[in-house]
Amino acid sequence: MEKIHMPMAGTDIRCSPPCVSAHLWLVVFSLLLFIAGLSAQVQADVNSVNASPGSVTLAVNSSTPLNIVWRVNRTETDTTAPGPFSRQVSSANAVLQINGTTVATVGGMLSQTSVLSSNQSATLNFNEVIDVNVGLARRIANSPAGSVRIVRLFDDGQRLGTGSLGAYSGGSSAEGLVVRRIDLAFENTARTDVVEQHTELRAVANITFQSSGVLQGEWRLIDPTVSLGSSDGRVLQVVRQSLISSGEGRTRVVSPTLPTGQQGLYLLAFSVQDTTAQIDIPILRYFVVDGSGSSSQVKPEMISVDQPLENALLDADTLFKWQPVTNAHAYQVEVFAPQQSVPVTGKLVPATELQLALTSMTLDCCRPYLLTNGSCGLSTHRGR
């Protein structure tokens, strides 16, 4: 065992390496205790930062002043004295973030003094007006849905707190976007379709609108697993697209690839929000059949039609009725103009239904044609 020798008076104090190591650890341990004691006694916490309103809508073609209140809640936890303690709570700026990336600084310094006694809590309100220019408004309009936020970081000298609000683009009811009509069809222009499993299929919404703003829409689908009368279906894709027009404009929105993996009847719609016009939302129907057979074509079979009668006029009271076919998957009703081979409109219905009344939108496509044996066809499609 190594010994430590005490020096004589007047000599330098020296010790072996174990002595040096012990002194160093003692100093470090003392510093850690001191820091831990300070942190336990002196602390002022920012508990939360909330923005009011929680989201804002910006005009797409003009600068917009945003009135925002930031509510910062904090607690004073300094136990070295009863207080009160004065803390400066501040935020250097507000930033605009798209998909989490800062793209612009949109607000300046905010600062207030908070005076609290130990263990007290309070909320500070910071009021500001943020001006979003036209360039930023258009950038927001062209961003993915829900990806834009206005963010502030508040600091009370001890702990940071972050607050944010969502920013969306749109227009007022007086001058904003008005959707007049939605024309829905598959990419092959058909309004109904029967396809084999795993076929690649898409739809197109041709939209007529007035004025300018942001089109807010959803591709929605009801698949064979859902009762047709009990649900709005599921959202396939959210669409946010900036539209600008001084008068009447048109745009084309293509759907994502539609599911075709499961056999049965599918209903597809493109619905829009925030429009002042009352419009019909068209629905496309397609039927998926077994694709494992040797035949590459789905062949229709003739069926017996009970209604309408020959040479009947097509109107709101027209009712299509037909006789059932054994093992039918679905019935496809197609309306043709005289001497035309491409249907004007059509509808696909499940095999459990044996009659159909056309909607007002379908009738608008067909007027003023006469409905005769040569201009209206009813057919069924069997699974193979």
TORMARTOR-969983 format. One record per residue (C-alpha): residue in one letter; x, y, z; residue number from 0. Coordinates in nm, 4 decimals. Layout:
% residues N
> a, X, Y, Z, NUM
...
END
This chain:
% residues 384
> m, 0.0000, 0.0000, 0.0000, 0
> e, 0.1402, 0.3367, -0.1025, 1
> k, 0.1914, 0.5915, 0.1807, 2
> i, 0.1536, 0.9710, 0.1697, 3
> h, 0.4406, 1.1493, 0.3489, 4
> m, 0.3780, 1.4819, 0.5272, 5
> p, 0.6362, 1.7425, 0.4147, 6
> m, 0.8630, 1.9358, 0.6477, 7
> a, 0.7980, 2.3040, 0.7147, 8
> g, 0.9096, 2.5255, 0.4298, 9
> t, 0.8828, 2.2576, 0.1636, 10
> d, 0.6367, 2.2275, -0.1288, 11
> i, 0.3213, 2.0256, -0.0743, 12
> r, 0.3251, 1.7255, -0.3048, 13
> c, 0.1147, 1.4127, -0.3214, 14
> s, 0.0942, 1.1064, -0.5377, 15
> p, -0.1675, 1.0738, -0.8198, 16
> p, -0.4375, 0.9173, -0.5960, 17
> c, -0.4339, 1.2318, -0.3802, 18
> v, -0.4762, 1.4604, -0.6849, 19
> s, -0.7623, 1.2468, -0.8163, 20
> a, -0.9433, 1.2609, -0.4813, 21
> h, -0.9206, 1.6415, -0.4653, 22
> l, -1.0491, 1.6785, -0.8226, 23
> w, -1.3500, 1.4553, -0.7602, 24
> l, -1.4260, 1.6495, -0.4430, 25
> v, -1.4294, 1.9804, -0.6330, 26
> v, -1.6517, 1.8419, -0.9144, 27
> f, -1.8918, 1.6864, -0.6631, 28
> s, -1.9184, 2.0155, -0.4738, 29
> l, -1.9956, 2.2051, -0.7963, 30
> l, -2.2666, 1.9566, -0.8913, 31
> l, -2.4277, 1.9907, -0.5512, 32
> f, -2.4174, 2.3702, -0.5799, 33
> i, -2.5762, 2.3697, -0.9294, 34
> a, -2.8402, 2.1202, -0.8235, 35
> g, -2.9256, 2.3366, -0.5245, 36
> l, -2.9646, 2.6440, -0.7425, 37
> s, -3.1864, 2.4650, -0.9951, 38
> a, -3.4088, 2.3372, -0.7159, 39
> q, -3.4470, 2.6821, -0.5642, 40
> v, -3.4530, 2.9200, -0.8628, 41
> q, -3.6860, 2.8242, -1.1454, 42
> a, -3.9593, 3.0026, -1.3405, 43
> d, -4.1480, 2.7840, -1.5828, 44
> v, -4.3422, 2.8594, -1.8994, 45
> n, -4.6164, 2.5968, -1.8739, 46
> s, -4.7995, 2.6536, -2.2043, 47
> v, -4.8429, 2.8911, -2.4983, 48
> n, -5.1797, 2.9044, -2.6763, 49
> a, -5.2938, 3.1174, -2.9684, 50
> s, -5.6411, 3.2622, -3.0158, 51
> p, -5.7875, 3.1987, -3.2673, 52
> g, -5.6462, 2.8503, -3.3176, 53
> s, -5.6583, 2.8906, -3.6979, 54
> v, -5.6946, 3.1743, -3.9482, 55
> t, -5.8143, 3.1996, -4.3082, 56
> l, -5.6278, 3.4270, -4.5482, 57
> a, -5.7596, 3.5914, -4.8648, 58
> v, -5.5685, 3.4567, -5.1630, 59
> n, -5.5501, 3.7806, -5.3641, 60
> s, -5.4904, 4.0480, -5.1010, 61
> s, -5.2899, 4.1193, -4.7869, 62
> t, -5.4693, 4.0157, -4.4694, 63
> p, -5.4272, 4.1642, -4.1172, 64
> l, -5.4474, 3.8896, -3.8541, 65
> n, -5.5428, 3.9779, -3.4962, 66
> i, -5.3846, 3.7199, -3.2672, 67
> v, -5.3723, 3.6851, -2.8887, 68
> w, -5.0904, 3.4706, -2.7483, 69
> r, -5.1680, 3.3385, -2.3988, 70
> v, -4.8551, 3.2425, -2.2024, 71
> n, -4.9103, 3.0578, -1.8738, 72
> r, -4.6178, 3.0382, -1.6319, 73
> t, -4.5410, 2.9386, -1.2720, 74
> e, -4.2852, 3.0963, -1.0384, 75
> t, -4.0996, 2.8219, -0.8505, 76
> d, -3.8151, 3.0211, -0.6929, 77
> t, -3.8092, 2.9083, -0.3286, 78
> t, -3.5087, 3.1139, -0.2151, 79
> a, -3.7446, 3.3858, -0.0896, 80
> p, -4.1198, 3.4538, -0.0768, 81
> g, -4.0903, 3.7077, -0.3567, 82
> p, -4.2472, 3.8629, -0.5549, 83
> f, -4.0093, 3.7913, -0.8438, 84
> s, -3.9969, 3.9977, -1.1615, 85
> r, -3.9336, 3.8089, -1.4881, 86
> q, -3.9193, 3.9377, -1.8447, 87
> v, -4.1221, 3.7126, -2.0764, 88
> s, -4.0493, 3.7749, -2.4441, 89
> s, -4.0654, 3.6391, -2.7977, 90
> a, -3.8219, 3.7659, -3.0612, 91
> n, -4.0490, 3.7120, -3.3625, 92
> a, -4.3280, 3.5119, -3.5223, 93
> v, -4.2390, 3.2854, -3.8142, 94
> l, -4.4382, 3.1207, -4.0898, 95
> q, -4.3636, 2.7497, -4.1264, 96
> i, -4.4664, 2.5161, -4.4095, 97
> n, -4.4207, 2.1460, -4.3392, 98
> g, -4.2112, 2.2420, -4.0341, 99
> t, -3.9664, 2.4600, -4.2307, 100
> t, -3.9505, 2.8354, -4.1616, 101
> v, -4.0162, 3.0299, -4.4824, 102
> a, -4.0720, 3.3854, -4.3518, 103
> t, -4.0650, 3.6105, -4.0441, 104
> v, -4.4096, 3.7655, -4.0027, 105
> g, -4.4065, 3.9325, -3.6598, 106
> g, -4.1676, 4.1315, -3.4398, 107
> m, -4.0702, 4.1424, -3.0714, 108
> l, -4.3293, 4.0892, -2.7977, 109
> s, -4.2357, 4.1427, -2.4320, 110
> q, -4.4029, 4.1780, -2.0917, 111
> t, -4.2956, 4.1726, -1.7288, 112
> s, -4.4367, 3.8958, -1.5105, 113
> v, -4.4397, 3.9525, -1.1314, 114
> l, -4.5228, 3.6438, -0.9239, 115
> s, -4.4535, 3.5201, -0.5749, 116
> s, -4.3142, 3.1742, -0.5144, 117
> n, -4.5442, 2.8929, -0.6396, 118
> q, -4.7866, 3.1377, -0.8014, 119
> s, -4.9176, 3.0902, -1.1589, 120
> a, -5.0616, 3.3424, -1.4037, 121
> t, -5.1356, 3.3933, -1.7727, 122
> l, -4.9969, 3.6817, -1.9770, 123
> n, -5.1857, 3.7971, -2.2902, 124
> f, -4.9792, 3.9238, -2.5839, 125
> n, -5.1815, 4.1007, -2.8561, 126
> e, -5.0431, 4.1498, -3.2043, 127
> v, -5.1507, 4.2191, -3.5613, 128
> i, -4.9685, 4.0233, -3.8318, 129
> d, -4.9902, 4.1348, -4.1956, 130
> v, -4.9624, 3.8525, -4.4506, 131
> n, -4.8857, 3.9885, -4.7978, 132
> v, -5.0238, 3.8573, -5.1275, 133
> g, -4.7099, 3.6592, -5.2079, 134
> l, -4.7221, 3.4679, -4.8807, 135
> a, -5.0996, 3.4183, -4.9123, 136
> r, -5.0549, 3.2520, -5.2517, 137
> r, -4.7709, 3.0394, -5.1168, 138
> i, -4.9997, 2.9231, -4.8369, 139
> a, -5.2766, 2.8515, -5.0887, 140
> n, -5.0475, 2.6219, -5.2868, 141
> s, -4.9220, 2.4328, -4.9806, 142
> p, -5.0516, 2.0906, -4.8697, 143
> a, -5.3590, 2.0929, -4.6479, 144
> g, -5.2813, 2.1565, -4.2815, 145
> s, -4.9092, 2.2121, -4.3378, 146
> v, -4.8898, 2.5883, -4.2659, 147
> r, -4.8481, 2.7296, -3.9154, 148
> i, -4.7587, 3.0635, -3.7541, 149
> v, -4.5212, 2.9902, -3.4659, 150
> r, -4.3848, 3.1884, -3.1683, 151
> l, -4.1240, 3.0885, -2.9092, 152
> f, -4.1568, 3.2544, -2.5639, 153
> d, -3.8768, 3.2715, -2.3054, 154
> d, -3.8965, 3.3739, -1.9368, 155
> g, -3.5229, 3.3341, -1.8794, 156
> q, -3.5567, 2.9835, -1.7403, 157
> r, -3.7699, 2.7727, -1.9734, 158
> l, -3.8939, 2.8092, -2.3326, 159
> g, -4.2502, 2.7552, -2.4539, 160
> t, -4.3798, 2.7313, -2.8106, 161
> g, -4.7242, 2.8180, -2.9456, 162
> s, -4.8722, 2.8059, -3.2951, 163
> l, -5.1882, 2.8409, -3.5015, 164
> g, -5.2925, 2.6933, -3.8347, 165
> a, -5.3095, 2.9148, -4.1432, 166
> y, -5.5366, 2.8341, -4.4373, 167
> s, -5.6261, 3.0165, -4.7559, 168
> g, -5.9706, 3.1123, -4.8800, 169
> g, -6.1971, 3.4047, -4.9605, 170
> s, -6.4910, 3.5875, -4.8097, 171
> s, -6.8460, 3.4931, -4.9079, 172
> a, -6.8803, 3.8253, -5.0894, 173
> e, -6.5868, 3.7834, -5.3247, 174
> g, -6.4447, 3.4360, -5.2701, 175
> l, -6.4501, 3.1257, -5.4822, 176
> v, -6.7884, 2.9992, -5.5989, 177
> v, -6.8035, 2.6480, -5.7447, 178
> r, -7.0826, 2.6361, -6.0047, 179
> r, -7.0649, 2.2796, -6.1309, 180
> i, -6.8718, 1.9544, -6.0906, 181
> d, -6.8680, 1.7116, -6.3824, 182
> l, -6.7339, 1.3722, -6.2788, 183
> a, -6.6180, 1.0895, -6.5067, 184
> f, -6.3555, 0.8199, -6.5318, 185
> e, -6.0440, 0.8850, -6.7411, 186
> n, -6.2055, 0.6977, -7.0326, 187
> t, -6.4987, 0.9510, -7.0074, 188
> a, -6.7404, 0.6803, -6.8859, 189
> r, -6.9650, 0.7626, -6.5927, 190
> t, -6.9957, 0.4005, -6.4838, 191
> d, -6.7497, 0.1184, -6.5267, 192
> v, -6.7042, -0.2534, -6.4671, 193
> v, -6.3407, -0.3559, -6.4203, 194
> e, -6.1423, -0.6608, -6.3199, 195
> q, -5.9640, -0.6820, -5.9880, 196
> h, -5.6390, -0.4832, -5.9576, 197
> t, -5.7139, -0.2733, -6.2681, 198
> e, -5.5615, 0.0742, -6.2529, 199
> l, -5.8508, 0.3205, -6.2434, 200
> r, -5.8780, 0.6978, -6.1930, 201
> a, -6.1499, 0.9594, -6.2127, 202
> v, -6.1493, 1.3232, -6.3241, 203
> a, -6.3489, 1.6131, -6.1776, 204
> n, -6.4019, 1.8988, -6.4248, 205
> i, -6.4947, 2.1999, -6.2122, 206
> t, -6.6570, 2.5242, -6.3246, 207
> f, -6.6079, 2.8177, -6.0854, 208
> q, -6.6306, 3.1945, -6.0498, 209
> s, -6.4041, 3.4489, -5.8807, 210
> s, -6.0884, 3.3422, -5.6983, 211
> g, -5.9966, 3.1494, -5.3879, 212
> v, -5.8876, 2.8086, -5.2727, 213
> l, -6.0705, 2.4992, -5.3805, 214
> q, -6.1121, 2.2774, -5.0754, 215
> g, -6.2298, 1.9335, -5.1745, 216
> e, -6.2159, 1.5655, -5.0904, 217
> w, -6.2217, 1.2476, -5.2935, 218
> r, -6.4524, 1.0196, -5.0935, 219
> l, -6.5252, 0.6515, -5.1480, 220
> i, -6.7793, 0.3996, -5.0250, 221
> d, -6.6439, 0.0482, -5.0813, 222
> p, -6.8188, -0.2924, -5.0712, 223
> t, -6.7484, -0.3339, -4.6985, 224
> v, -6.9740, -0.0375, -4.6103, 225
> s, -7.3525, -0.0232, -4.6119, 226
> l, -7.4419, 0.2172, -4.8939, 227
> g, -7.6990, 0.4067, -4.6876, 228
> s, -7.5156, 0.4314, -4.3563, 229
> s, -7.1927, 0.6232, -4.4175, 230
> d, -7.0299, 0.9105, -4.6036, 231
> g, -6.7435, 0.6792, -4.6879, 232
> r, -6.3745, 0.7343, -4.6324, 233
> v, -6.1499, 1.0128, -4.7576, 234
> l, -5.9101, 0.8995, -5.0297, 235
> q, -5.7417, 1.2363, -5.0764, 236
> v, -5.7735, 1.5969, -4.9580, 237
> v, -5.7386, 1.8598, -5.2338, 238
> r, -5.6414, 2.2241, -5.1763, 239
> q, -5.5794, 2.4188, -5.4963, 240
> s, -5.5578, 2.7925, -5.5583, 241
> l, -5.7960, 2.9055, -5.8343, 242
> i, -5.7844, 3.2525, -5.9885, 243
> s, -6.0320, 3.3914, -6.2398, 244
> s, -6.1770, 3.7330, -6.3186, 245
> g, -6.4938, 3.5682, -6.4488, 246
> e, -6.5854, 3.2060, -6.5060, 247
> g, -6.3019, 2.9594, -6.4891, 248
> r, -6.2502, 2.5854, -6.5264, 249
> t, -6.0082, 2.3435, -6.3699, 250
> r, -5.9437, 1.9692, -6.3815, 251
> v, -5.8713, 1.7584, -6.0723, 252
> v, -5.7529, 1.3987, -6.1153, 253
> s, -5.8223, 1.1441, -5.8430, 254
> p, -5.5623, 0.9174, -5.6854, 255
> t, -5.5559, 0.5567, -5.8074, 256
> l, -5.8878, 0.4030, -5.7049, 257
> p, -5.9016, 0.0763, -5.5099, 258
> t, -5.9964, -0.2279, -5.7180, 259
> g, -5.8663, -0.5103, -5.5027, 260
> q, -6.1997, -0.6278, -5.3646, 261
> q, -6.4982, -0.7425, -5.5689, 262
> g, -6.8166, -0.5429, -5.5400, 263
> l, -6.9758, -0.2036, -5.5951, 264
> y, -6.7848, 0.1206, -5.5226, 265
> l, -6.9264, 0.4744, -5.5021, 266
> l, -6.6934, 0.7703, -5.5631, 267
> a, -6.7605, 1.1409, -5.5109, 268
> f, -6.5658, 1.4664, -5.5160, 269
> s, -6.7126, 1.6978, -5.2522, 270
> v, -6.6243, 2.0649, -5.2035, 271
> q, -6.6351, 2.2940, -4.9014, 272
> d, -6.6700, 2.6679, -4.8438, 273
> t, -6.8705, 2.7534, -5.1530, 274
> t, -7.1685, 2.9900, -5.1520, 275
> a, -7.3422, 2.8036, -5.4322, 276
> q, -7.5725, 2.5065, -5.3788, 277
> i, -7.4570, 2.2406, -5.6229, 278
> d, -7.5225, 1.8734, -5.6776, 279
> i, -7.2364, 1.6427, -5.5853, 280
> p, -7.2171, 1.3771, -5.8608, 281
> i, -7.1347, 1.0171, -5.7750, 282
> l, -6.9466, 0.7712, -5.9934, 283
> r, -7.0116, 0.3998, -5.9577, 284
> y, -6.7839, 0.1187, -6.0600, 285
> f, -6.8060, -0.2537, -6.0094, 286
> v, -6.5044, -0.4776, -5.9584, 287
> v, -6.5346, -0.8379, -6.0796, 288
> d, -6.3152, -1.1442, -6.0467, 289
> g, -6.0148, -1.1169, -6.2787, 290
> s, -5.8897, -1.4727, -6.2437, 291
> g, -6.0846, -1.6170, -6.5401, 292
> s, -5.9468, -1.6727, -6.8889, 293
> s, -6.1667, -1.4107, -7.0544, 294
> s, -6.0259, -1.0578, -7.0613, 295
> q, -6.3623, -0.8933, -7.1338, 296
> v, -6.6680, -0.8483, -6.9161, 297
> k, -6.9559, -0.9341, -7.1501, 298
> p, -7.3031, -0.7841, -7.0992, 299
> e, -7.6195, -0.9904, -7.1265, 300
> m, -7.9575, -0.8655, -7.2466, 301
> i, -8.2338, -0.8444, -6.9884, 302
> s, -8.6067, -0.7808, -6.9975, 303
> v, -8.7042, -0.4159, -6.9388, 304
> d, -9.0444, -0.3402, -6.7790, 305
> q, -9.0176, 0.0411, -6.7744, 306
> p, -9.0007, 0.2903, -6.9384, 307
> l, -9.2276, 0.2188, -7.2312, 308
> e, -9.1088, 0.2611, -7.5879, 309
> n, -9.0968, 0.6257, -7.7076, 310
> a, -9.1487, 0.7573, -7.3543, 311
> l, -9.0095, 1.1030, -7.2757, 312
> l, -8.7301, 1.1141, -7.0227, 313
> d, -8.8293, 1.3371, -6.7287, 314
> a, -8.8173, 1.3578, -6.3507, 315
> d, -9.0898, 1.0916, -6.3185, 316
> t, -8.9177, 0.8342, -6.5416, 317
> l, -8.8590, 0.5101, -6.3573, 318
> f, -8.6396, 0.2315, -6.4928, 319
> k, -8.7514, -0.1217, -6.3966, 320
> w, -8.6187, -0.4559, -6.5186, 321
> q, -8.6329, -0.8285, -6.4527, 322
> p, -8.3617, -0.9904, -6.2361, 323
> v, -8.0859, -1.2033, -6.3846, 324
> t, -7.9477, -1.5012, -6.1964, 325
> n, -7.5963, -1.4510, -6.0538, 326
> a, -7.5816, -1.0860, -6.1597, 327
> h, -7.3269, -0.8711, -5.9784, 328
> a, -7.4685, -0.5330, -6.0827, 329
> y, -7.6907, -0.3592, -6.3382, 330
> q, -7.5584, -0.0777, -6.5543, 331
> v, -7.8107, 0.1731, -6.6930, 332
> e, -7.6855, 0.3802, -6.9861, 333
> v, -7.8670, 0.6580, -7.1726, 334
> f, -7.7731, 0.7298, -7.5345, 335
> a, -7.8564, 1.0197, -7.7610, 336
> p, -8.0238, 0.9110, -8.0890, 337
> q, -7.7738, 0.7582, -8.3383, 338
> q, -7.4890, 0.7860, -8.0873, 339
> s, -7.2693, 0.5003, -7.9627, 340
> v, -7.1275, 0.6821, -7.6596, 341
> p, -7.3685, 0.7099, -7.3658, 342
> v, -7.4758, 1.0578, -7.2527, 343
> t, -7.4923, 0.9385, -6.8949, 344
> g, -7.5370, 0.6248, -6.6905, 345
> k, -7.5503, 0.4678, -6.3509, 346
> l, -7.4397, 0.1426, -6.1920, 347
> v, -7.6609, -0.0171, -5.9253, 348
> p, -7.6081, -0.3296, -5.7151, 349
> a, -7.7811, -0.6543, -5.8144, 350
> t, -8.0166, -0.6234, -5.5166, 351
> e, -8.1911, -0.3286, -5.6883, 352
> l, -8.4285, -0.3722, -5.9827, 353
> q, -8.5318, -0.0116, -6.0449, 354
> l, -8.3754, 0.3310, -6.0785, 355
> a, -8.4886, 0.6954, -6.0909, 356
> l, -8.2374, 0.9375, -6.2427, 357
> t, -8.1151, 1.2417, -6.0510, 358
> s, -8.1712, 1.6017, -6.1638, 359
> m, -7.8040, 1.6247, -6.2701, 360
> t, -7.8414, 1.3182, -6.4909, 361
> l, -8.1568, 1.4616, -6.6449, 362
> d, -7.9741, 1.7850, -6.7252, 363
> c, -7.7255, 1.5798, -6.9288, 364
> c, -8.0021, 1.4025, -7.1224, 365
> r, -8.2622, 1.6647, -7.2062, 366
> p, -8.4237, 1.7042, -7.4565, 367
> y, -8.3645, 1.3537, -7.6015, 368
> l, -8.6441, 1.1004, -7.6471, 369
> l, -8.6009, 0.7662, -7.4785, 370
> t, -8.6571, 0.4832, -7.7272, 371
> n, -8.5518, 0.1216, -7.7665, 372
> g, -8.2497, 0.2335, -7.9682, 373
> s, -8.1415, 0.5076, -7.7307, 374
> c, -8.1558, 0.3372, -7.3942, 375
> g, -7.9745, 0.0187, -7.2966, 376
> l, -7.9942, -0.1917, -6.9836, 377
> s, -7.7363, -0.4647, -6.9219, 378
> t, -7.5968, -0.6888, -6.6500, 379
> h, -7.2446, -0.8110, -6.5892, 380
> r, -7.1704, -1.1542, -6.4425, 381
> g, -6.8627, -1.2460, -6.2394, 382
> r, -6.6489, -1.5172, -6.3999, 383
END
